C-alpha cells in the first residue's frame, strides 16, 4: 500500500440510526421547514394532556419567580404562555370527555342491539 496517498473519505453508517428519520423531501407536506426538518411538534407533545399540564405549571412557576424577582414584564410573558397551555389543556379535556361519552353511547347501542336480537330469536322459536 502506498502510504503517501490520501485515502478517500468514506462515511460510516450511524450507530444511532433510530434517531434519524428518513423522510422524503419531495412530498408536499406542510410539516417541514425550509431545511426539511420536521417541526418541533412531531412527537405529539401538544396532544399529550400530561405534558401540556406539566408545561402549563412550569410557566406558572416561572411567572411567580419573575414576579418575586421584580420583573413584571417577564412575569406577564410567562403568564401568557401558561394561559395558552391552559386553553390547550381544556381542549384536550373536552376531546377526552367527548370520546368517552361516544364510547359509552356506542356500548349502550351495542348492548341494546344484542338484547333486541335475543328477543327476536326467542320470539321466532
C-alpha positions in Angstrom: 0.0 0.0 0.0 1.2 3.5 -0.8 1.4 5.4 2.4 1.8 8.8 0.7 -1.6 8.6 -0.9 -4.6 10.2 0.9 -7.5 7.9 1.4 -10.9 8.9 0.1 -13.3 9.8 2.8 -15.9 7.0 3.4 -18.9 7.9 5.6 -19.6 5.5 8.4 -23.1 4.3 9.0 -24.7 5.9 12.0 -24.9 3.7 15.1 -27.9 5.6 16.3 -29.9 5.2 13.2 -33.2 5.1 15.2 -32.9 8.8 15.8 -32.6 9.7 12.1 -35.9 10.0 10.2 -35.8 9.1 6.6 -38.5 11.3 5.1 -39.0 12.2 1.5 -38.5 15.9 0.9 -40.4 15.7 -2.4 -43.7 15.3 -0.6 -45.9 18.3 -0.3 -46.4 18.1 3.4 -46.7 21.2 5.5 -44.8 19.6 8.4 -41.5 20.6 7.0 -39.4 23.7 7.5 -37.3 25.1 4.6 -34.4 22.9 5.6 -36.5 19.7 5.6 -36.6 19.2 9.3 -39.8 18.2 10.9 -41.4 20.7 13.2 -40.9 20.6 16.9 -44.4 19.1 17.4 -43.5 15.8 15.7 -43.6 13.7 18.8 -47.2 14.8 19.7 -46.2 16.6 22.8 -49.1 19.1 22.4 -51.5 16.2 22.2 -50.4 14.6 25.5 -52.6 16.0 28.2 -50.0 15.3 30.9 -47.2 17.1 29.0 -49.5 20.1 28.4 -50.4 20.3 32.1 -46.8 20.0 33.2 -45.7 22.8 30.8 -48.6 25.0 32.0 -47.5 24.5 35.6 -43.9 25.2 34.6 -44.8 28.6 33.1 -46.9 29.5 36.1 -44.0 28.8 38.4 -41.7 30.8 36.2 -44.2 33.7 36.3 -44.2 33.6 40.1 -40.4 33.6 40.2 -40.2 36.5 37.8 -42.7 38.5 39.9 -40.8 37.8 43.1 -37.6 39.0 41.3 -39.3 42.3 40.5 -39.7 41.7 36.7 -43.5 42.3 35.9 -42.9 42.2 32.1 -41.3 38.8 32.2 -44.0 37.6 34.6 -46.7 38.7 32.2 -45.0 37.0 29.4 -44.8 33.7 31.3 -48.5 34.1 32.3 -49.5 34.4 28.7 -47.6 31.2 27.9 -49.3 29.5 30.8 -52.7 30.8 29.5 -52.0 29.3 26.1 -51.3 25.9 27.6 -54.3 26.2 29.8 -56.5 26.7 26.7 -54.9 23.7 25.1 -55.4 21.6 28.3 -59.1 22.5 28.3 -59.3 21.5 24.6 -57.8 18.1 25.3 -60.0 17.5 28.3 -63.1 18.3 26.2 -61.9 15.9 23.5 -61.3 13.2 26.0 -64.8 13.7 27.6 -66.5 13.6 24.2 -64.6 10.4 23.3 -65.5 8.7 26.5 -69.2 9.8 26.0 -69.2 8.4 22.5 -67.8 5.1 23.7 -70.4 4.8 26.4 -73.2 5.5 23.8 -71.8 3.0 21.3 -71.5 0.4 24.0 -75.1 1.1 25.1 -76.3 0.8 21.5 -74.5 -2.5 21.0 -76.0 -3.9 24.2 -79.5 -2.8 23.1 -79.0 -4.4 19.7 -77.9 -7.6 21.4 -81.0 -7.7 23.6 -83.2 -6.9 20.7 -81.6 -9.7 18.6 -82.1 -12.1 21.5 -85.7 -11.2 21.9 -86.3 -11.6 18.1 -84.6 -15.0 18.1 -86.7 -16.1 21.2 -89.9 -14.9 19.6 -89.2 -16.7 16.3 -88.7 -20.1 18.1 
